[in-house]
Amino acid sequence: MNHVDRDRLVALRREFHRRPEPAWREFWTTARVVEALESIGVDDLLVGPEVLDADARMAVPDDDELDAWLDRARETGADPDILDRLAGGYTGAVAVLEGNRDGPTVGLRVDIDGLPRAESESPDHQPAADGFRSETGAMHACGHDAHATIGLGVLEALADRDFPGRLKVLFQPAEEVVGGAAPMAESGVVDDVDYLLALHIGLDHPTGEVVAGVEGFLAVSQFRAEFAGESAHAGGHPGQGRNAVQAMTAAVQNLYAIPRHEDGATRVNAGDVGGGTATNIVPESAYLAGEVRGETTDLMTYMREHADRIIESAATMHDCEVEIETAGQAPSAENDPQVVDVVQAVAGRTEGVESVLRHDDLGGSEDATYLMDRVQDHGGKAAFVCVGTDHPGGHHTATFDVDEDSLQIGVAVLRDALLTLGREAP
């Protein structure tokens, strides 16, 4: 088993932190991951279209946006041959290590995308103070830079291949738009995985704390509705118009009237709305971007069916048309107790771990659930693991950062859990 140097992990994490890229634009990030994987010397390396079902991708930006980020990756010196394979937003990679004897296939999923938000410039913010603040206008405000680093660290730690079976590490794009795990799952890359661990860092747990099985995933469906009416002069001929904003606002009001369900928690939110062009024009277009969530996938489906009905009815009521598109979606998921047992036991004897929780609720959504469900549907087992880290700002805020001491802890816990699952499969 190889030792992974802390300074090496820190340097790699800071390199990722400096160059975050939002969902489906992770061109430089994927190229840098591939470069590191080639240096480690993995046995198989699948990139971009090889690990994604094109028809299952969600929330993909338009071609101009993708091309702009691809060009930026070229300008920063990313390998042009790798970038050519990622064109069109086909980002992400899967690395495989073959063990030195027969055994199960174990997998680790880490996500790699950043968020489209600016990062703090405050001298109290360590990335700004130490010179590795984002240079792209996006930000690693949820720890995915640490996730990618830990994934590479696990591969490097096991590069001597002294383990049974096979290890797959999935570097997944587009988690922040819940759009990347579904195409990776549908590609079939986890269909042979017997045990899958998915990772998140932080989640309000401090450095030295590990949650062996995060639970409480809310199934989520994000949507965008485009309303189309007809413009007219608001003073001279108001009756000749068909008001798209009126249709949109009727939809927003009634979305919040969807009845709660007796079987569990449900959520709805109209988070981004707009339309119209001027005060004296009956607006001919409007949009509504929102989401529904449910404690289970069935409850999310209940909410989405009601939301679609309400949006379509609001458009009809005001003589408008509407098109509804799913922007991102993820099911609920459950951990397998046998896998949680292993992580809990391993974490309890890992240097640097001071407390281990068997479970804690996420209270949100995560598209790793697609991969967990896919593994379980094919007879495997899965769990979602949290490695705590002290973070001065909350997730998705301008001051989010990670405690770099948690990188080695994450590598050690996941490495040993994967080894245990391979050697002592429950």
C-alpha positions in Angstrom: 0.0 0.0 0.0 1.5 3.3 -1.1 1.8 6.3 1.2 0.2 9.5 -0.1 2.0 12.6 1.0 -0.1 15.3 2.6 1.7 18.1 0.7 1.0 16.4 -2.6 -2.7 16.2 -1.8 -2.8 19.9 -0.7 -1.0 21.0 -3.8 -3.4 19.1 -6.0 -6.5 20.3 -4.2 -5.3 23.9 -4.5 -4.7 23.4 -8.2 -8.3 22.2 -8.7 -9.5 25.0 -6.4 -7.8 27.6 -8.6 -9.6 26.5 -11.8 -13.2 25.5 -11.0 -15.6 24.8 -13.9 -19.4 24.6 -13.7 -21.4 21.6 -14.8 -20.6 20.1 -18.2 -17.8 22.6 -18.6 -15.2 20.7 -16.6 -12.8 20.5 -19.5 -9.6 21.6 -17.8 -10.6 19.6 -14.7 -11.2 16.4 -16.6 -7.9 16.9 -18.5 -6.0 17.4 -15.3 -7.6 14.3 -13.7 -6.7 12.3 -16.8 -3.1 13.6 -16.6 -2.9 12.5 -12.9 -4.4 9.1 -13.7 -1.9 8.5 -16.5 0.9 9.4 -14.0 -0.5 6.8 -11.5 -0.7 4.2 -14.3 -4.2 2.9 -14.1 -5.1 -0.2 -16.0 -8.0 1.2 -17.8 -9.1 4.8 -18.4 -12.5 5.8 -19.9 -13.1 9.5 -20.7 -16.1 11.6 -21.7 -18.4 10.0 -24.1 -17.1 6.6 -23.1 -18.7 7.0 -19.6 -21.8 8.9 -20.5 -25.1 8.1 -22.1 -25.7 11.1 -24.3 -29.5 10.8 -24.2 -29.5 10.9 -20.4 -27.6 14.2 -19.9 -29.6 17.0 -18.3 -29.1 20.8 -17.9 -26.4 20.9 -20.6 -25.5 24.5 -21.6 -25.7 25.8 -25.2 -22.9 25.3 -27.7 -21.6 28.8 -27.4 -21.2 28.5 -23.6 -19.5 25.1 -23.9 -17.1 26.3 -26.6 -16.1 29.3 -24.5 -15.1 27.1 -21.6 -13.4 24.6 -23.9 -11.4 27.5 -25.4 -10.4 28.7 -22.0 -9.2 25.2 -21.1 -7.0 25.2 -24.3 -5.6 28.6 -23.4 -4.5 27.4 -20.0 -2.5 24.5 -21.4 -4.8 21.5 -21.0 -3.8 18.6 -23.2 -5.5 19.3 -26.6 -5.9 15.6 -27.4 -7.9 15.0 -24.2 -9.9 18.2 -24.8 -10.9 17.0 -28.3 -12.4 13.9 -26.7 -14.5 16.1 -24.3 -15.9 18.5 -26.9 -19.7 19.1 -26.6 -19.6 19.0 -22.8 -18.8 15.2 -22.5 -16.7 15.6 -19.4 -15.8 13.2 -16.6 -13.7 10.0 -16.4 -13.6 6.5 -14.9 -10.3 4.9 -13.8 -9.8 1.2 -13.2 -7.2 -0.7 -11.2 -7.0 -4.4 -11.5 -6.1 -6.2 -8.2 -3.5 -9.0 -8.1 -6.1 -11.8 -7.4 -9.8 -12.6 -7.9 -12.4 -10.6 -5.9 -15.3 -8.3 -6.2 -15.5 -5.0 -8.0 -15.5 -2.0 -5.6 -16.2 1.5 -6.7 -15.8 5.1 -5.4 -17.8 8.0 -6.8 -16.4 11.6 -6.5 -17.8 14.7 -8.3 -15.7 17.3 -10.0 -17.8 20.4 -10.9 -17.8 23.9 -9.4 -20.5 26.4 -8.9 -21.3 29.5 -11.0 -20.6 32.0 -8.3 -17.8 34.4 -7.3 -15.4 33.6 -4.5 -14.5 35.9 -1.6 -11.6 38.2 -2.0 -11.3 38.8 1.8 -7.8 38.5 3.2 -9.4 36.3 5.9 -10.4 33.7 3.2 -7.5 31.3 3.0 -7.6 30.7 -0.8 -7.4 34.5 -1.3 -4.7 35.0 1.3 -2.5 32.1 0.1 -2.9 32.8 -3.6 -5.1 29.9 -4.8 -8.4 31.8 -5.1 -10.5 30.9 -8.2 -9.3 32.4 -11.5 -12.3 31.5 -13.6 -15.3 33.4 -12.1 -16.7 30.1 -10.8 -16.0 28.6 -7.4 -15.4 25.3 -5.7 -17.9 26.3 -3.0 -19.0 22.7 -2.1 -15.7 20.8 -1.8 -15.6 19.0 -5.1 -11.9 20.1 -5.5 -11.3 18.0 -2.4 -13.5 15.1 -3.7 -11.4 14.9 -6.9 -8.2 15.0 -4.9 -9.3 12.3 -2.5 -10.4 10.1 -5.5 -6.9 10.4 -7.0 -5.3 9.9 -3.6 -7.2 6.6 -3.2 -6.0 5.4 -6.6 -2.4 6.4 -5.8 -2.6 4.6 -2.4 -3.7 1.4 -4.1 -1.5 1.6 -7.2 0.6 -1.4 -6.0 -2.5 -3.4 -6.7 -2.2 -5.5 -3.6 -5.9 -6.2 -3.3 -8.4 -8.6 -4.7 -10.8 -7.9 -7.5 -11.0 -4.5 -9.2 -11.3 -0.8 -8.2 -13.3 1.7 -10.2 -13.2 5.4 -9.4 -15.8 7.6 -11.0 -15.0 11.3 -11.5 -18.5 12.5 -12.2 -19.4 15.8 -13.8 -22.5 18.0 -13.3 -23.6 17.1 -9.8 -24.5 20.6 -8.9 -27.3 20.6 -11.6 -28.2 17.0 -10.6 -27.5 16.1 -14.3 -24.3 14.1 -14.4 -25.0 10.8 -12.4 -27.9 9.7 -14.6 -25.9 9.5 -17.9 -23.0 7.9 -16.1 -25.3 5.3 -14.6 -27.1 4.7 -17.9 -23.7 4.2 -19.6 -23.4 0.9 -17.7 -20.0 1.7 -16.1 -21.3 0.6 -12.6 -23.3 -2.4 -13.7 -20.5 -4.8 -12.5 -19.8 -2.9 -9.3 -20.5 -5.1 -6.2 -19.9 -2.3 -3.6 -20.0 1.4 -4.2 -19.1 4.3 -1.9 -20.1 7.8 -2.7 -18.2 10.7 -1.0 -19.0 14.1 0.3 -16.8 16.3 2.5 -18.1 18.7 5.2 -21.9 18.9 5.4 -21.4 20.7 8.7 -19.4 17.9 10.2 -16.0 19.0 11.6 -12.6 17.7 10.7 -12.1 14.3 12.4 -15.7 13.2 12.2 -17.0 10.6 9.7 -20.6 9.7 8.9 -20.6 6.1 7.7 -24.0 6.3 6.0 -25.5 9.7 5.1 -29.3 9.3 4.7 -32.4 11.4 4.3 -31.9 12.0 0.5 -34.8 14.0 -1.0 -35.7 12.9 -4.5 -35.6 16.1 -6.7 -36.9 17.2 -10.1 -35.9 20.6 -11.4 -37.8 22.1 -14.3 -38.0 25.2 -16.5 -41.3 26.4 -18.0 -41.3 28.8 -21.0 -44.6 30.6 -21.5 -45.6 32.1 -24.9 -48.4 34.6 -25.4 -48.9 37.6 -27.7 -47.7 41.2 -27.4 -49.9 44.3 -27.7 -49.9 47.9 -26.7 -50.9 47.9 -23.0 -52.7 51.2 -23.3 -54.2 51.2 -26.8 -55.1 47.6 -27.4 -54.7 45.6 -24.2 -57.4 43.1 -25.3 -55.3 42.0 -28.3 -52.5 40.7 -26.1 -52.1 37.3 -24.4 -50.2 38.0 -21.2 -47.5 35.4 -20.6 -46.4 37.0 -17.3 -50.0 36.7 -16.0 -49.9 33.0 -16.9 -46.5 32.5 -15.2 -47.6 34.3 -12.0 -50.8 32.2 -11.8 -48.6 29.1 -12.0 -46.3 30.3 -9.3 -49.1 31.1 -6.9 -50.8 27.7 -7.4 -47.6 25.7 -7.2 -47.4 26.5 -3.5 -51.0 25.2 -3.2 -50.1 21.6 -4.0 -51.5 19.6 -1.2 -48.9 18.1 1.2 -48.8 14.3 1.1 -49.6 12.0 4.1 -46.8 9.6 3.2 -43.9 11.9 3.8 -42.2 15.2 3.3 -42.6 17.2 0.1 -41.2 20.5 -1.2 -41.8 23.0 -4.0 -40.0 26.1 -4.9 -40.2 28.6 -7.8 -36.7 29.9 -7.5 -36.2 31.9 -10.7 -38.9 33.8 -12.6 -39.1 36.6 -15.2 -40.6 37.9 -18.4 -41.8 40.9 -20.3 -39.9 43.8 -21.9 -41.5 47.1 -21.0 -44.2 48.7 -18.8 -46.4 49.6 -21.8 -46.2 46.2 -23.6 -48.4 43.2 -22.8 -45.7 40.6 -22.2 -45.5 37.9 -24.8 -43.0 35.7 -23.0 -42.1 34.6 -19.5 -40.3 31.8 -17.7 -40.4 29.9 -14.5 -37.5 27.8 -13.2 -38.4 25.7 -10.1 -38.1 22.3 -8.4 -40.0 19.8 -6.4 -38.7 17.3 -3.9 -40.0 14.3 -2.0 -38.9 12.1 0.8 -39.2 9.2 -1.7 -39.0 9.0 -5.4 -42.8 8.4 -5.5 -43.5 11.5 -3.5 -41.3 13.5 -5.8 -43.2 12.1 -8.8 -46.5 13.1 -7.1 -45.2 16.7 -6.7 -43.9 16.8 -10.3 -47.2 15.6 -11.8 -49.1 18.2 -9.9 -46.6 20.9 -10.8 -46.9 20.1 -14.5 -50.7 20.1 -14.4 -50.8 23.5 -12.6 -48.3 25.1 -15.0 -50.2 23.8 -18.1 -53.5 24.9 -16.6 -52.2 28.4 -15.8 -51.1 28.7 -19.4 -54.5 27.6 -20.7 -56.4 29.9 -18.4 -54.6 32.9 -19.9 -54.7 31.7 -23.5 -50.9 31.0 -23.6 -48.8 28.1 -24.6 -46.1 26.6 -22.3 -43.2 24.2 -22.7 -41.9 22.4 -19.7 -38.4 20.9 -19.7 -36.7 18.8 -17.0 -33.4 20.5 -16.1 -32.2 17.9 -13.6 -33.5 15.0 -11.6 -32.4 12.5 -9.0 -34.2 9.7 -7.1 -34.0 9.0 -3.4 -31.7 6.2 -2.1 -31.0 4.1 0.9 -27.6 2.8 2.3 -27.0 -0.9 2.6 -26.3 -1.7 6.3 -23.5 -4.1 5.5 -21.6 -1.4 3.8 -22.2 1.1 6.5 -20.9 -1.5 9.0 -17.6 -1.7 7.2 -17.2 2.1 6.9 -18.1 2.6 10.5 -15.5 0.0 11.7 -12.8 1.3 9.4 -13.3 4.9 10.4 -13.1 4.0 14.1 -9.6 2.9 13.7 -8.3 5.5 11.3 -5.7 8.0 12.5 -7.2 11.5 12.7 -10.8 10.3 13.1 -12.1 11.4 16.5 -15.8 10.6 16.2 -17.9 8.3 14.0 -21.6 8.6 13.4 -23.4 5.7 11.9 -26.1 7.9 10.2 -27.0 11.6 9.7 -29.7 13.2 7.5 -28.6 15.1 4.5 -31.9 17.0 4.3 -31.3 17.7 0.6 -30.7 16.0 -2.7 -27.7 14.4 -4.4 -27.5 12.7 -7.7 -25.1 10.0 -6.5 -28.4 8.3 -5.7 -28.7 7.4 -9.4 -25.5 5.4 -9.2 -26.4 3.9 -5.8 -29.7 2.7 -7.2 -28.1 1.4 -10.4 -25.6 -0.7 -8.3 -28.4 -2.0 -6.1 -30.6 -2.8 -9.0 -27.8 -5.0 -10.4 -27.4 -6.9 -7.1 -24.7 -4.7 -5.5 -24.6 -2.7 -2.3 -23.8 1.0 -1.7 -23.4 3.7 0.9 -22.9 7.5 0.9 -20.0 8.6 3.2 -19.3 12.0 4.7 -15.8 12.9 5.7 -16.0 15.9 8.0 -14.1 19.1 7.4 -14.0 22.5 9.2 -15.4 25.0 6.8 -15.6 28.7 7.7 -18.4 29.5 5.4 -21.4 27.3 4.6 -21.6 25.2 1.5 -22.3 27.2 -1.7 -21.2 30.5 0.0 -18.4 32.8 -1.1 -16.3 31.9 1.9 -16.5 28.2 1.8 -13.2 26.4 2.2 -12.0 23.0 3.5 -9.6 22.0 6.2 -6.8 20.4 4.2 -6.0 18.0 7.1 -9.2 16.2 6.1 -7.8 15.2 2.7 -5.5 12.5 4.2 -8.3 11.4 6.5 -10.6 11.0 3.5 -8.0 9.0 1.6 -7.3 6.7 4.5 -11.0 6.0 5.4 -12.1 5.3 1.8 -9.0 3.3 0.9 -9.4 1.0 3.9 -13.1 0.7 3.5 -12.7 -0.3 -0.1 -10.0 -2.8 0.8 -12.1 -4.3 3.5 -15.1 -4.6 1.2 -12.9 -6.4 -1.3 -11.3 -8.7 1.2 -14.0 -9.4 3.7 -17.2 -8.8 1.6 -20.1 -9.2 4.0 
